[in-house]
């Protein structure tokens, strides 16, 4: 937790700029050493060389990139989706469904977040019918019984909050209508589409508990609600309805875009926003050594900020804690002057407080050479010439 007393004046050694991310020497590179995901104590170190201009990197903290869509095989059930990474509090999978499900599922391990990357259709659940399309977050409380119908393929990133619930972040001084008004959250309805479902059995419900399946068979369709009341139900939020907080004078950390919280991780939406216009402000994410969180970014749509030759729509990057990361060599020349006035992309970021384990992935899922692509920063590292 961040300290409650926050009026102490930070120490300044060597004549550093007094405002983070602004007006530091153009021949230096700012690195933030921070705690608690940009909310805790922090210092800024200004380097002569880019902090991740390594000539090689090997080991468990090596940055990695993946293209799960390239190797994911169709799965009738989300419980058969391709595992990507996990820890005790979160489980990330990639699901490719060929169309409508012929059974129901229920997650007994935690809340399920379904991010629709490709496709459109209908979610049917205990609470009714909810249409979905590309860019939708579907947040399904633990124990919800559900299935999807679609006339075509659907691809989704699945993020399970294991043994915990999703909730909305406290917007603090911004007010509860910032980022998105809770009024834009859609809920299921007991409409005609729900009433017209096939009623006759048999129907299977595949329950996931402790990551194993139990099959319950009914002689009728158990999605047979005629009414309901309460404040626990699935919701839908589209990334287009996310309105990022911005500042033209200083680059804000990704925590400013927190969309959903769980006990040991956060989900942020990186949405289109205007570029910082203050002349002395950084126009790129700052280098940072946040040693408390692993960072995963799933690239959904649009023009990406650097790394375009390596990652694109439907790919994801993984930066474990312990190794500095920040602007890629492709973007580094635009630290203070950027050709774009708007950043036009949507990404989903998962920051986990506990280390993630990578699943056994099919051959070809990992994008080779991702970590090595940072060697391009050596070209602007003045001291690299002294390395034999």
Order of alpha helices (4+ residues) and beta strands (2+ residues): beta-beta-beta-beta-beta-beta-beta-beta-beta-beta-beta-beta-beta-alpha-beta-beta-beta-beta-beta-beta-beta-beta-beta-alpha-beta-beta-beta
